Amino acid sequence: MIVVDDGSSSSYASETVGEFPATVTCIEHETNKGLSAARNTGIAAADGEYIAFLDDDDRWAETKLADQVVALEAAPESGLATCLCISVSPDGDPIYVESSAPSGDLSDAILRKNLIGSPSRVLVRQEALDQVGGFDETLPTKQDWDLYLRLCQEWHVTAVPDHLCFRTAHESMSSSPAAIERDYAAVLKKHEKLIHERGYLGAAKASIDERAGRAYLGTGELRSARGSLKRALDAEPTKRRAALLALAYTHPAVADTAISLTRSLRLLFGTEQVAGEEIAAQFKHNAI
């Protein structure tokens, strides 16, 4: 196991790793280089057949790696294994529990949007990373989507249909709407030729507009939300986008209440009958 300390002013990483000298190596960056650089440092130092990523505030179920190795060994055409993910608060309370994970040939679907998600949930073949390269350190954020875009053109994806990753959601993780538009647009620009050739440029732009519109709803900027969501709806109409656009014509307090209610209902009825209390207990007592 490799731990990368990306220029932290704290000695927490080295002290923790020091408790496991035979099994864990700590690599320290002298200055903060960013998340992509930290991951690439870990990739370069690894010598195993598979690579997994774990952010310091995320957790895995104890069987995650073993289950994903089995999945990849059964699917030699797949370069990446994913799993179901549970988003939790910093206190360990469930916020959202997924009911499905993408698998198969995603070479077209991944052009529309990042449907794989956090790197903490995946296990990747070293061979696949050697072929397509690591994380692009020039991108401000959304480097995971860029990596998946490249990888899925060469490899399939397999999914373990179990909740094996627990991702901690912080308020600070919600990017500003302007940052969302900028950072997704940077990935889109990098792959614009391929996305345009496959006929998904309009859909990809609509997906970004929807994300930005949701962010504007969250900040109460309803006029900007209406602009983004209308563009998304015009480009690719869906019931979800129509509902979001309708919210953008209400009062900010109404929109905020509706979003909170939707999240609560999705947790109650969209989780394959997994009880929230059981999920929280699993996160707190059966994760690493």
N, C-alpha and C positions, 0 to 999 in steps of 0.2 A: 504494500500500500504506500502511496506517495501523497504527502500533504504539502501544498504550496502556500507559503506565507507571502502574500503579495504586498510587501513593503509595509506591513503593519507596525505600529509603534509599540504594540504589546508583545510580550514574550509568550502569550498564551499557547500559540501553535507549537513552538519548540518545546515548551514545558510539557504539554500534553503528549507529544510524540515521544519525548524522553522516557515516558513510562512503558513504551513498547519498542525498545531498541532493536529487537530481533526481527520485527515484522513491519515497521513503519519508518519511512524515510521522510525527513523534512527538508524541503528546498526553500530558501528564503531569497526573495527579490530585495535588493537594497532599496529600491524605490517602488512606489505603486505603479504598475504597468497596465492594470486593467484586467478584467475577468478573462478576456480571450487569451491574453498573454499568459496568465496563470494556468489556464487549461492547456495551452500549447506546451508550456514548460513540463507539465505533468505527462503529456503525451510523449514528449521527446525522451523523458527519463524512464518511461514504462518499457518493459520487455516481455509482456505477456501477450497472449493471443487475443485477448479482449480488453477493452478500455471502458471504464465507467466513470461518471462524473458525479460528485456530490457536493453541493454548496454547503457552507458551514451551518446554515440554519434549517436545512432540509433533513429528512430522515428516510431510511429504508426499512421495509419489513425484513426480518432476519433471513428469509428465503429468497430475496429479490435476485441476487446474483446467480445463485444456483438455478433458479427457475428460468432465468433468461439464457443462461448457458445451454440448458437443455433445449430451449426453444430454437436457439441458433444452430445447434448441432443437428437438429431435425430439419432445418431449412437452409441448406447450403447456398441457396440463391439470395438469402437475406444478409444484408450487411449491418443491420441494426435491429435490436429487439427493444420494444417499448412495453408499457404496462399501464394499468389503470392508476390514476393519481387522485389523491385526496388533498384538497387545499384546507389548511387549518390556520387558525389565528395563532399569534405568538404564545397564547396560553394553552394551545392544543385543542381548541374547540373546532369542530368541523364547520367549514364554510361552504364547500362544494365537493360533492362526491361524484366522480365520473361513472358513467354506465357503459361506455364503449371506448375502444382505442383503435386507431387505424392500423391496417395491415395490408400486405400484398404489394402490388405494383402501384406506387404512389407518384410515379414520374410526372403525371399530369396534375393530379390533385394538389400536390405540394406547391405547384406554381400559383395557385389561387390564393393560398394562405398557409401559415404555419399550423398544420393540424397535428403535429407531433408534440410540440410543447417543450417544457423544461428539459435541459440536458440531464438533470438529476434523475430522470425517469428511464434513461436509455442505457443500453449496453451495446457497444460498437465493436465490430471486428477491427483489429489493428490493420489487417490487410486493406479494409475499406478506407481507413484514414490515410494509409500510405498512398492509396490510389487517388483520392480526391483532395487530400490536404486537410489541414486542421481548421481552426477558427480564424476568420479574417480580422486581424487586429486593427485594420483601418476603419472598420465600421463602428459607429458610436454605440449602437446596441443592436439587438435582433440578429446577432451573429449566429445564433442557433438555426434560425430559418435559412440563412445563407448556406450553412453547412448541410442541412437536410436537403436543400435544393440541389446541391451538387451530388450528394451521396445517392439520392433517390433516382438520379438519371442512370446510375450504374448498378444499383442493388435494389432488391425488394426489402420490405420491412415485415417483421413478424411481431406479434403482440401476445403477451401473457395476459389472459383475461382475469387477473386478480389485482387487488389494490395493494401494490407493493411500494409505492412512493408517497411520501407525505411532504407536501410543499408548504412551507410557511409563508403566508401572505402578510405583508406589511403595508401600512398606509403609504409609506414612502415609495413602494414599488409601483404605484399608479403614476405613470408618466404624464406630463402635461399633454394636452391635445396637440399642441404645436410640436412637441418632441416626438409624439407618435407618428404624426404625418411626416416629419423630417426623416426619422430613422427607418421607417418602413419604406419610404420613397428611395432611400439610399440602396436598400437591398433590391428594390424593384429596378432601379437604374442599372445596377450591376448585371442583372439577368434579363434586362428588357428585351434583348434580341430573341432569346429562347422563348420567353413568355409570349412575345408577340407572334412568333412563328407557330406556336402551338394554339394560338387563338384565345389566350386567357388574359390578355393585358387588361381588358375592360373589367373582367371579373376580379382581378387582383387589385386594381385601383378601387373598385367598389368595396372590397373587403377592408381596405385601408380607410376609406371614407366612413364605413360603418364603425370601425374601431375608434376613429377620431370623434365621430358623432356621439358615441356612448361616453367617451371621456368628457366631451363638452356638456353632456347631460349631467355627469357627475359633478362638474364644477359649477353648474347652474348657468352656463353660458348658452342659453337656449337659442338665441339667434344664430350663433355659429353652429350649434348642433343641427338646426334646421337645414343649413346650407350643406353640411357634410352628408346628412342622412338623405336629403333629397337627391344628391348626386348618386349615392349608393343605390337608392330605390329606382331611379331612372335607368341606371346602367344594368341593374339586375334585380328585378322586383322579387321580394319575398315578404311573407306575412310578418316576420320578425322586424324587418326594416320599416314596414308600414306602421307597425305598432310603436316602434321607437320614434318615428317621425311624428306620430300623433302626440306622443308624450312631449315632444319639443314645442308643441303649441299650448302646453298647459303652464301652470305656475311652477317655479323651481321646486317648491316644497312638495307639490303633487308628483312631479317626476321622481324626486328622491324617494318618496314613499313607495311609489310603484316599483322602482328598481329594487328596493329592499324587500318588498313583498314577493317579487318574482324570485329573488335569490332564496328566500325562505321556502317557498313552495317547491322550487327545484330541488332543494336539499331534502324535503320531506317525501317527494313523489318521484324523483328522478334518480334514485340511488340503488336500484335493484333490491329494494326492501331492506337495505342495511340500515340499522338504527343508528342515529347520531351518537347516542351514548356509547354504543359498542365501538364505533369508529374512533371516538376520542380515547377510549380505553386502549384500543389497539395501538394508537399512535404513542400514547404515553408509556405503555408497558411492554410493547412488543416490536419496537423499532430500534435501529442502530444509527 
